[in-house]
Amino acid sequence: MPVFELRTYTLYVGKMGEAIKHYSESGWPALQNGGFDKKLVGYFTSDVGTINQLVHLWKFDSDEDRRNHWSTLFADEPFMAFAAKLRPLVMQQEVKLLLEAPWGPHP
């Protein structure tokens, strides 16, 4: 059964532009170059409600697949160089694991 991981990073007020710059210049290229983007469903930014958030949804074949993905990504030097730039901008991180409901469409 697939496992979905919803990651929400709440940034400090006024830091979204800097975060977008870091993702555009080094974060996204590191994900693509390492092949880590293959498990990504999408990246989103908040517009209303709780703002200053980066939200991303990942789809994994299993929990073992999920754990392997993150341990491999966290060993990737280009990605970790990006992460070092992003971390000071993040006020809070929330991670949720989701399972598909037995009805409706699924990504």
Secondary structure by P-SEA (a helix, b strand, c coil): cbbbbbbbbbccccaaaaaaaaaaccaaaaaaaacccccccbbbbbccccccbbbbbbbbccaaaaaaaaaaaaacaaaaaaaaaacccccbbbbbbbbbccccccc
